[in-house]
């Protein structure tokens, strides 16, 4: 049996041995493990991490909620209109979802009503192959512990009348804190937009993890499972042992780990290249009254790495070879590496020439093969 750590919320835990399969399972690419008991999913993930890294996993944090755990979903809007996720293995085809077990029951109504709104206004979804149409994505972002919700519409051009859509949601009792339109007329095919129009609320909503408050912005990344995030943060702090230390944090994002680490470290230098993330990180530092953090708007490869302790949370592809070379030269005594891609973690550890002293598994992604690992690396 797995040694399970830190089950702070037990909502949904009785569903572990029960299988809930939505009507789109087998076609939609969103979930691959819906037909498997959750404990079986966990065991496979832990086993795969151990085999890949060659290290025994001693601490495992399951998700207290195996369903409806995500705080954000970016639904593709395709001609029809069709609103949903990619067909498994086919990026150009979209499953028209009537239900989804990943975000919330309310998200089903939000998608259905937006489809009605599009038909009423004569709006077409985006054809990804022909690169034509109007609406590209419908994103829903939720603060699970604040009950705040943002609907973010990404379109090729400005869309009139979104206030009417907000009224439709209100009539069905779907609460929305913020409605934002983003215009993306470029080649980038993701749910981000530099031109933002706030229809209602503001550009951010808030989430609260333990005693920390975070502003979430549609153009920035936040860890996707708030129910496991306190455990993930706790493991990063524990493995970093920041008491009195000066820490370098690379890929610091909106300050998810920066803020908790700042409560124990003497000073943190937080490095982030994305301008939106830097802006929201500064807002989050003020919100949480943090003063011992210096944010550097720079690439991770271009700053000094002469620190004894470094915290890394790179994107899924892992570290660039240039950063690996810089870290090999700097020789920090301790690296805490947060990874959503254990294969990239294994490659980077090997190239860095470090050894894994401890690895922790945090299951942020129930119903999928994905898993989060936190590794303590030493020279």
C-alpha positions, 0 to 999 in steps of 0.5 A: 500500500502507498504511504499517503501524506497530508489529506487535509480535505477529504471531500470526494475521498470516498470516490477513490474506489468508485469509477465515474466515466463521462459520456466522452471517455475514449474519444476526448483527450482530456482524461485517460484514466477515468475508467480506473480506480484512483488508488490504482492510478496513484500506484502506477504513477509512483511506480513510473517515477521510481523506475524512471528516477531510480529512487524510492518515493517515500512521500505521496500526496494524493488529490483529496478530490479525484474529480472537479479538482482543476482551477482552469480549463481552456476549452477550444471553440470550433466551427459549429459552434463546438466547444470542448477539448481535442479528440484524442490524438487529433489536435485539429478535431474537437469533442463537443462536450456536454459534460466534463469531470475536471473543472466543476459542474457549473462549467457545463452550463457556462459552455452550453450558454456560451454556445447559445450566445454564439448562435444568437449573435451569429458568431463562428468558432475558430477553424485551426487548419484554415485559420479563420473564424471568430471565437478561439477559446472559452476559458474558465478560471476558478478560485476554489477556496474564494468562490470567485470565477472568471470567464475568459473569451479569446477571439480573433476580433472584438466581440460585441454584446458579451454583457448579454451572455453575462445576463444569460448566466445570471438567469440560470444562477451561474455566478461569475465574478469576472468576464474578460474578452481577449483579442488574439489575431496572431498565429499563437494558438493558445488561450492568451491575449495581449489585448484585454477588455474587461466586461465585468469584474476585473482582470484577476480573481483571487485564490487562497491557499492556507494563509496566502492570497494569490491573484490569478490572471488569464495570461499567467500560469498557476498550479492547476489543482488547489486541493494539492497545492498546500502540500506541494508548497509545503514540500518545497519549503521543507526540502529547501530548508530556507531558514535564514538562507538567501535563495535563488528561485528560477521560473518564479511565475506569479510567486506561488512558491516565492511567497511561502518561502519568503516567510523563512528565507532572509532574501529571495531573488525571484527570476521570471521572464514573462512580463504578465507573470512579473506584474501579477507576482508584484501584485501578489507580493503586495497582497501578502505584505512580502518585502524580502523578495527581489523580482528580476524580469529576466531569462533564467539563463542570464542571471547570476547562479552563485547561490547555495540554494536554488529552487527550480520550477521550469516549464514542461520541457525542462531546463535548457542546455545553456542553463544546465551549463551555467548551473554546473559551473555555479555548483549550488549545494542544494537544488529543489526541482519541481517538475510536471515531467519526470522524464525531463527531470531525469534528463536534467539531473543526469546532465547536471551531474547531481544526485537525487537525495529525496523525491516526493510525488504530488498527484495534481492530475487525477484521471490522467497519466501526468504527475508532479514530482519534487526532487532534492538534488545535491552535489 
